[in-house]
Amino acid sequence: MVYSCHTIKFEHMELIICTHWMQGVSERGVSYKAKHDPYSKMLIEFSNGTKKLFHVPKDHVVLVLNNVTHFTGEES
């Protein structure tokens, strides 16, 4: 699989099967670490109502700050 870096402004973000994620909080924002092998799933809803599913590789981190998410993954 080829993964790329994403920076996305979103309306709503949903982590699919929350047991596949570990949450943390820091001064940089809220972070979620993917725990499922080979990837965890994340659904992002945009302000125009469209939704996209992303795969985030195991042990990679999703950083969320002010409704903007930063992560490495692939669009499904």
SERO-4910 file (N, C-alpha, C, O; in steps of 0.05 Angstrom, whole numbers):
BEGIN
 pado doro    nc1    nc2    nc3   cac1   cac2   cac3    cc1    cc2    cc3    oc1    oc2    oc3
  Met    A     17    -24      0      0      0      0     17     25      0     39     25     12
  Val    A      8     45    -13     22     71    -14      6     91      4    -17     96     -1
  Tyr    A     19    101     24      7    120     42     17    148     36     40    152     27
  Ser    A      0    168     40      8    196     36     -1    212     60    -18    204     76
  Cys    A     11    236     63      5    254     85    -21    270     78    -24    279     55
  His    A    -38    273     97    -63    288     94    -66    309    115    -60    304    138
  Thr    A    -75    332    107    -84    353    126   -112    361    116   -115    372     95
  Ile    A   -132    356    133   -160    359    125   -175    375    146   -175    368    169
  Lys    A   -190    395    136   -208    409    154   -235    394    152   -245    389    130
  Phe    A   -247    388    175   -270    370    175   -292    382    192   -288    399    209
  Glu    A   -316    372    187   -340    378    203   -343    358    225   -349    365    248
  His    A   -339    333    219   -343    311    238   -323    289    231   -319    283    208
  Met    A   -311    276    252   -293    254    247   -302    231    265   -308    234    288
  Glu    A   -302    207    253   -310    183    268   -289    162    265   -280    155    243
  Leu    A   -280    151    288   -261    129    287   -278    103    287   -293     98    305
  Ile    A   -274     87    266   -289     63    263   -278     42    282   -253     38    283
  Ile    A   -295     28    297   -287      8    317   -266     20    336   -242     17    333
  Cys    A   -276     35    355   -259     51    373   -239     35    389   -220     47    399
  Thr    A   -242      8    391   -222     -7    405   -196     -9    389   -176    -19    399
  His    A   -197     -1    364   -173     -2    346   -156     24    349   -137     28    333
  Trp    A   -163     41    368   -150     67    371   -143     72    400   -157     63    418
  Met    A   -121     86    405   -113     95    431   -112    125    430   -100    137    413
  Gln    A   -125    138    450   -128    168    450   -108    180    470   -103    169    491
  Gly    A    -98    203    463    -81    219    481    -85    249    476    -96    257    456
  Val    A    -78    265    496    -82    294    495    -55    307    501    -42    299    520
  Ser    A    -48    327    486    -23    342    491    -28    371    484    -50    379    475
  Glu    A     -8    388    487    -10    416    480    -14    420    450    -23    441    441
  Arg    A     -7    400    434    -10    402    405    -38    395    396    -45    400    373
  Gly    A    -55    383    414    -82    375    407    -88    347    416    -74    336    433
  Val    A   -109    335    405   -117    308    412   -104    289    391   -104    295    367
  Ser    A    -92    267    401    -80    248    383    -93    221    386   -101    213    408
  Tyr    A    -94    207    364   -105    180    363    -84    162    350    -75    168    328
  Lys    A    -77    140    363    -57    122    352    -72     97    342    -87     85    357
  Ala    A    -67     90    317    -79     66    305    -67     41    317    -42     38    318
  Lys    A    -84     22    327    -74     -2    340    -79    -27    325    -69    -48    332
  His    A    -95    -26    304   -103    -50    289    -84    -56    267    -75    -38    253
  Asp    A    -78    -82    263    -59    -90    241    -76    -99    217    -93   -116    222
  Pro    A    -72    -91    193    -51    -74    183    -58    -44    185    -40    -27    182
  Tyr    A    -84    -37    189    -92     -9    191   -118     -6    207   -133    -26    210
  Ser    A   -123     18    216   -148     25    229   -163     43    210   -151     56    193
  Lys    A   -190     44    213   -206     60    195   -216     86    208   -222     86    232
  Met    A   -218    107    192   -227    133    202   -246    145    181   -238    146    157
  Leu    A   -269    154    189   -289    166    171   -289    196    176   -293    204    199
  Ile    A   -286    212    155   -286    241    158   -309    252    142   -312    246    118
  Glu    A   -325    269    155   -347    283    142   -339    312    138   -331    326    157
  Phe    A   -342    322    114   -336    350    107   -360    368    111   -382    358    113
  Ser    A   -355    394    111   -377    413    115   -399    412     94   -421    420     99
  Asn    A   -392    402     70   -412    400     49   -428    374     50   -445    368     33
  Gly    A   -423    357     71   -438    333     76   -426    308     64   -435    286     70
  Thr    A   -405    310     48   -392    286     36   -375    273     58   -366    286     76
  Lys    A   -372    246     55   -356    231     74   -335    215     59   -339    206     36
  Lys    A   -312    211     71   -290    195     60   -279    177     81   -276    185    104
  Leu    A   -273    152     73   -262    133     91   -231    132     86   -223    130     63
  Phe    A   -216    132    108   -187    130    106   -176    107    122   -188     99    142
  His    A   -155     95    112   -140     74    127   -115     86    138    -99     98    123
  Val    A   -111     83    164    -87     94    178    -71     70    187    -81     53    202
  Pro    A    -46     67    178    -29     44    185    -25     41    215    -25     60    230
  Lys    A    -22     16    224    -17     10    252      6     26    263     26     29    249
  Asp    A      4     37    287     24     52    301     28     81    291     46     95    300
  His    A     12     89    271     13    117    262     -7    134    278    -26    123    289
  Val    A     -1    159    280    -17    178    297    -33    197    280    -23    207    259
  Val    A    -58    202    288    -75    222    276    -76    245    297    -84    241    320
  Leu    A    -69    269    288    -69    292    306    -93    310    298    -96    316    274
  Val    A   -109    318    318   -132    335    313   -129    361    329   -125    360    353
  Leu    A   -131    384    315   -129    410    328   -148    429    313   -144    434    289
  Asn    A   -167    440    327   -186    460    315   -199    450    290   -199    464    270
  Asn    A   -211    427    291   -225    415    268   -208    411    243   -218    411    221
  Val    A   -182    408    247   -164    401    226   -149    376    235   -139    375    257
  Thr    A   -147    356    217   -134    331    224   -109    328    206   -110    335    183
  His    A    -88    317    218    -63    312    204    -56    283    208    -55    273    230
  Phe    A    -51    268    186    -45    240    188    -32    230    162    -33    242    141
  Thr    A    -20    206    165    -10    191    142    -28    167    138    -33    152    157
  Gly    A    -39    164    114    -57    142    108    -64    141     79    -52    155     63
  Glu    A    -85    126     73    -95    125     46   -125    127     45   -139    117     63
  Glu    A   -135    139     24   -164    141     21   -174    114     10   -163    102     -8
  Ser    A   -196    105     22   -207     79     15   -227     82     -8   -238     62    -17
***
